[in-house]
Amino acid sequence: MNYDQIYARLAVVKGVALRKGQPLYVSASVEVYEFVREVVAAAYEAGAGKVTVAYDDACVTKARFESETKESVENIDEWEIAQKNYIARSGAAYLRILSDDPDVFAECDGDKITALSRARHRAFTEFYDMSKGNAFKWCLIGYPSKAWAAKVFPGAKNAYDKLKDCIFRTMRVYEPDPFAAWDEHCAALLKRCEYLNAMQFDEFEYTNASGTDLRVGMPENYVFSGGGEYDVNGDYFIANMPTEEVFSAPHRLKVNGTVRASMPLVHDGKTVRDFWFAFKDGKVASYWAKEGKEVLDGILGTDEGANYLGEIAMVGYDTPIRMLDTLFYNTLYDENASCHFALGAAYPTSVAGGEKMSKEEQDKAGLNYSLEHVDFMVGTADLKIVGIKDGKRYPIFIGGNFVKFD
């Protein structure tokens, strides 16, 4: 049985939910070209109108950091902007395959890395805003590279095969019917969303023995989503595969207390370890990291909105990804093994009708706006989450996992 083919079909059929005649854009590293060919075949089998592939190479970007000036690095060519905007406007689906070495930029100039990241966020604002508003169907998946595998399983001779096996397990590829398994999984996540949305809690309280003691106020008419979601045309798609989270957005001005990260953060090829944030009226008031604080400096310095939370996501501690007991050094996987928050932009769909609101209306509703959106993990085996409504307290998480909702 060719599991690569099954995986590719899942990404096309369930991930971007490709319609007959719809174009597909695929973005991937040159290192995974063989799997990309499987995706292209699966897309045409599903009736794609046209499949376009854009390859990138992190080693080329590394060479740029080593050889170009900061001013040159942060110069985004007009054709790159036009390409992104065309994808967003064209009615196509977009699939991004992640496979980069987490340490590829470890020795590079941090100022240049930050400059390129900020320049891309500014240049591709339309693309990112349209994706967050589900103006088109998009999906993120992962596929192993040798360097990534060596980071996850250092010293293992079969590191590549081990990482591929982990990825296939998180994607339910080995199930007798992976497509039905995904339908069942998304239905279970939807039930959790329905409870949280029906309750319309005023705030959530997070506590654990590691030092997290945080109150997260919620906007009126918040919406939790999980599994799949709908684009502006009513097509159901799954933006992140794998996914184990239910997520919404906090009120940008109603977050208070301290939260400590439970896992390292890999951002722009740099790793941050053992860090925490303290919030006052929604804004980061202070922060610290044992390693990689300069990365946090760069994130928070992007714009004002990067200092506020844009996402609250709940993930049970006993999910399939967590049970693998593997640190992936990749946010797509690590965030789905742990409850997490995100600094920066909120998804407009996190409040009822938010995707139809102007920026001013979104701000008034409590949604945060930023060029950044950076997830960091906070889930632990002893995490307790309490929902508070009209002064009454309702258990949401006990011992790191969801309680059973009646």
C-alpha positions in Angstrom: 0.0 0.0 0.0 1.4 3.4 -1.0 0.9 5.6 2.1 2.3 8.6 0.3 -0.5 8.4 -2.2 -3.1 8.2 0.6 -1.6 11.1 2.4 -1.6 13.2 -0.8 -5.2 12.4 -1.4 -6.1 13.4 2.1 -4.4 16.7 1.6 -6.3 17.3 -1.7 -9.7 15.9 -0.8 -10.0 16.8 2.9 -7.4 19.5 3.3 -8.1 22.0 0.5 -11.3 20.1 -0.5 -10.5 20.7 -4.2 -13.6 21.1 -6.4 -13.6 19.8 -10.0 -12.1 22.4 -12.3 -10.6 24.4 -9.4 -6.9 25.4 -9.7 -4.5 24.4 -7.0 -1.3 26.1 -6.0 1.3 24.1 -4.1 4.2 25.6 -2.2 7.0 23.3 -1.0 10.7 22.8 -0.4 12.7 21.3 -3.3 13.7 18.5 -0.9 10.2 17.0 -1.0 9.7 17.1 -4.8 8.8 13.4 -5.0 5.9 13.8 -2.6 4.8 16.9 -4.4 4.4 14.8 -7.6 2.1 12.5 -5.6 0.1 15.6 -4.6 -0.1 16.8 -8.2 -1.3 13.4 -9.3 -3.9 13.3 -6.6 -5.1 16.8 -7.5 -5.6 15.9 -11.2 -7.3 12.7 -10.2 -9.7 14.9 -8.1 -10.4 17.0 -11.2 -8.1 20.0 -10.7 -8.3 22.6 -13.5 -4.6 23.4 -13.2 -1.9 22.6 -10.7 1.0 25.1 -10.2 4.0 24.3 -8.0 6.3 26.8 -6.5 9.5 25.4 -4.9 11.7 27.1 -2.3 15.0 26.2 -0.8 15.9 27.3 2.8 19.6 26.8 1.9 19.3 29.5 -0.7 17.6 31.8 1.8 20.5 31.0 4.2 23.0 32.1 1.6 21.1 35.3 1.2 21.4 36.0 4.9 25.1 35.2 4.8 25.9 37.3 1.7 23.4 40.2 1.3 22.9 43.3 3.2 19.9 43.8 5.5 18.5 46.3 3.0 18.8 43.8 0.2 17.2 41.0 2.2 14.2 43.0 3.1 13.5 44.1 -0.5 10.5 42.1 -1.7 10.2 42.0 -5.5 7.0 43.2 -7.1 6.5 39.8 -8.9 6.5 38.0 -5.5 3.7 40.3 -4.2 1.8 39.9 -7.4 2.1 36.2 -7.3 0.7 36.0 -3.7 -2.1 38.4 -4.5 -3.1 36.5 -7.6 -3.4 33.2 -5.7 -5.6 34.9 -3.1 -7.9 36.5 -5.7 -8.0 33.7 -8.3 -10.4 31.4 -6.6 -7.7 28.7 -6.4 -7.0 26.5 -3.4 -3.5 26.8 -1.7 -1.5 23.9 -0.2 1.7 24.6 1.8 4.0 21.6 2.6 6.3 22.2 5.6 9.6 20.3 5.8 12.4 22.8 6.7 15.3 22.1 9.1 14.4 23.8 12.4 18.0 24.9 12.8 18.7 26.0 9.2 19.1 29.7 10.2 20.6 29.1 13.7 23.9 30.7 12.8 22.5 33.5 10.7 22.2 37.2 11.6 19.0 37.6 13.6 18.4 41.1 12.4 18.3 40.0 8.8 15.9 37.2 9.7 13.6 39.6 11.4 13.9 42.1 8.6 12.9 39.5 6.0 10.0 38.2 8.1 8.6 41.7 8.7 9.0 42.7 5.0 7.2 39.6 3.9 4.3 40.2 6.3 4.0 43.8 5.1 4.3 42.8 1.4 1.8 39.9 1.6 -0.7 41.6 3.8 -3.6 41.0 1.3 -2.8 37.3 1.0 -2.6 36.8 4.7 -5.7 38.8 5.5 -7.7 36.9 2.8 -6.5 33.6 4.2 -7.4 34.5 7.8 -10.9 35.5 6.5 -11.2 32.2 4.6 -11.5 34.1 1.2 -9.9 31.0 -0.3 -9.4 27.4 0.8 -5.9 26.7 2.2 -4.1 23.9 4.0 -0.8 23.3 5.8 0.7 19.8 6.0 4.2 18.5 6.7 6.5 16.0 5.1 9.9 14.9 6.4 13.2 16.1 5.2 16.5 14.5 6.3 17.6 17.5 8.3 14.2 17.9 10.1 14.2 14.2 10.9 17.8 14.4 12.3 16.7 17.2 14.6 13.7 15.3 15.9 15.5 12.0 16.3 19.2 12.9 16.8 21.6 10.0 16.3 18.9 7.6 14.9 19.9 5.8 11.7 16.3 5.6 10.7 15.4 9.1 11.7 13.7 9.9 8.3 11.5 6.8 8.4 10.6 7.5 12.1 9.5 11.0 11.4 7.5 9.9 8.4 5.8 7.2 10.5 4.9 9.9 13.1 3.5 12.2 10.5 1.4 9.4 9.0 0.1 8.5 12.5 -1.0 12.1 13.2 -2.7 12.1 9.8 -4.6 8.9 10.5 -3.1 7.5 7.3 -3.0 3.9 8.7 -6.7 3.8 9.6 -8.8 1.3 7.6 -10.6 4.3 6.1 -8.6 7.5 6.7 -11.2 9.7 5.1 -14.0 8.4 7.3 -11.6 8.7 10.3 -11.2 12.4 9.5 -14.9 12.9 9.3 -15.4 11.3 12.7 -12.6 13.3 14.2 -13.9 16.6 12.9 -17.4 15.8 14.2 -15.9 15.2 17.7 -14.1 18.6 17.6 -17.3 20.2 16.4 -19.2 18.9 19.5 -16.7 20.7 21.8 -17.1 23.9 19.8 -20.8 23.7 20.1 -20.6 23.5 23.9 -18.2 26.4 24.2 -20.1 28.5 21.8 -23.5 27.8 23.5 -22.1 28.8 26.9 -20.5 32.1 25.7 -18.2 32.3 28.7 -17.1 35.7 30.0 -13.6 34.5 30.5 -11.3 31.5 31.0 -8.9 30.9 33.9 -5.7 29.0 33.2 -3.6 27.6 36.1 -0.9 25.0 36.6 2.1 24.2 38.8 4.6 25.6 36.3 3.6 29.2 37.0 0.7 29.8 34.6 -2.0 31.9 36.2 -3.9 33.7 33.5 -7.4 35.2 33.0 -8.5 35.4 29.4 -11.5 37.5 28.7 -13.6 36.7 25.6 -15.4 39.0 23.2 -19.1 39.0 22.8 -20.5 36.5 20.3 -17.2 34.6 20.1 -17.0 31.6 17.9 -14.8 28.5 18.6 -13.9 26.5 15.5 -12.2 23.1 15.2 -11.5 20.5 12.6 -12.7 22.0 9.4 -14.2 25.4 8.6 -16.1 27.1 5.7 -14.7 29.5 3.1 -16.7 32.5 1.9 -18.4 30.3 -0.8 -19.6 27.8 1.8 -17.0 25.1 1.0 -15.8 23.0 3.9 -12.0 22.6 4.2 -9.4 21.7 6.9 -6.8 24.4 7.1 -4.3 22.5 9.3 -3.6 18.8 9.0 -3.1 17.4 11.5 -5.4 19.3 13.8 -6.5 18.5 17.4 -7.5 22.0 18.5 -10.6 24.0 19.0 -9.8 27.7 18.8 -11.2 31.2 19.0 -9.9 34.7 19.8 -9.7 36.4 23.2 -10.7 40.0 23.7 -7.5 41.9 22.9 -7.8 44.1 26.0 -9.0 41.5 28.6 -6.0 39.2 29.2 -4.3 39.5 32.6 -1.7 37.4 34.4 1.2 35.2 33.6 1.6 32.3 31.2 4.6 30.0 30.9 5.4 28.1 27.7 5.5 24.4 28.0 7.5 23.6 24.8 10.2 25.3 22.8 9.1 27.8 20.0 10.8 27.5 16.6 10.4 30.8 14.7 12.2 31.8 11.5 14.8 29.1 12.0 15.6 30.1 15.6 14.6 28.3 18.8 13.2 29.9 22.0 13.3 27.9 25.2 11.9 28.3 28.7 10.0 31.5 28.3 7.0 33.3 29.8 4.8 36.4 29.2 3.0 38.6 31.7 -0.1 40.5 30.4 -1.7 43.6 31.7 -5.1 44.6 30.1 -4.3 42.5 27.1 -0.7 43.7 26.4 2.6 42.0 27.1 3.9 43.9 30.1 7.1 41.8 30.6 8.6 38.6 29.2 11.7 36.5 29.6 13.4 33.5 27.9 16.3 31.3 29.0 17.3 31.0 25.3 16.3 33.0 22.3 14.9 36.1 23.9 16.0 38.1 20.9 13.5 36.1 18.8 10.7 37.3 21.1 12.1 40.8 20.9 11.7 40.6 17.1 8.2 39.2 17.2 7.0 41.8 19.7 8.7 44.6 17.8 6.8 43.8 14.6 3.9 46.1 15.4 1.7 47.1 18.3 -0.7 44.2 17.7 2.1 41.7 18.1 2.1 42.5 21.8 -1.5 41.2 22.2 -3.1 37.7 21.9 -5.0 36.8 18.8 -5.8 33.2 19.4 -6.8 30.9 22.3 -6.7 27.2 21.4 -7.5 24.2 23.5 -5.9 20.8 22.9 -6.3 17.7 25.2 -3.1 16.3 26.7 -4.0 12.8 25.5 -4.3 13.6 21.8 -2.6 11.2 19.3 0.2 13.7 18.6 1.0 14.2 22.3 0.9 10.4 22.9 3.8 10.1 20.4 5.9 11.8 23.0 7.8 13.6 20.3 8.9 17.2 20.0 8.6 18.0 16.4 10.3 21.5 16.5 7.5 22.5 14.1 4.5 24.6 15.2 2.0 22.7 13.0 2.6 19.5 15.0 3.7 20.9 18.4 0.7 23.2 18.7 -1.6 20.2 18.2 0.0 18.4 21.1 -0.7 21.2 23.5 -3.0 24.0 24.5 -1.6 27.2 23.0 -2.1 30.9 22.4 -0.9 33.1 19.6 0.6 36.5 19.7 -0.7 38.8 16.9 -3.5 38.6 14.5 -6.9 37.1 15.3 -8.9 35.2 12.8 -11.9 37.4 11.9 -14.2 34.3 12.0 -13.5 34.1 15.7 -16.6 36.4 16.3 -19.9 36.0 14.6 -19.9 37.8 11.3 -16.3 39.0 11.9 -15.2 38.1 8.3 -17.7 40.7 7.0 -16.6 43.5 9.4 -14.2 46.3 8.6 -10.9 46.6 10.5 -12.5 49.2 12.7 -15.5 47.0 13.5 -13.2 44.1 14.2 -11.2 46.2 16.6 -14.4 47.4 18.4 -15.5 43.8 18.7 -12.2 43.0 20.5 -10.3 41.2 17.7 -6.6 41.9 17.5 -4.8 42.8 14.3 -1.1 42.4 13.5 1.2 41.4 10.7 2.3 38.5 13.0 0.6 35.4 14.2 2.9 33.3 16.3 1.7 30.2 18.3 3.3 29.2 21.5 2.4 26.1 23.6 1.2 26.2 27.2 -0.5 22.8 27.8 0.7 20.6 30.6 -0.4 17.4 32.3 -1.8 19.4 35.2 -3.3 22.3 33.3 -6.7 23.4 34.7 -9.0 25.6 32.7 -12.2 27.0 34.2 -14.9 28.8 32.2 -16.5 31.7 34.1 -20.0 33.0 33.2 -22.0 35.4 35.3 -19.7 34.6 38.2 -20.2 30.9 38.1 -17.3 28.5 37.4 -17.5 25.6 35.0 -14.6 23.1 34.6 -13.3 22.8 31.0 -9.9 21.1 31.6 -8.9 18.9 34.5 -5.5 17.2 34.5 -4.6 18.6 31.1 -7.7 17.2 29.3 -11.2 18.2 28.4 -13.9 17.3 30.9 -16.9 15.4 29.4 -19.5 18.0 28.3 -23.1 17.0 28.9 
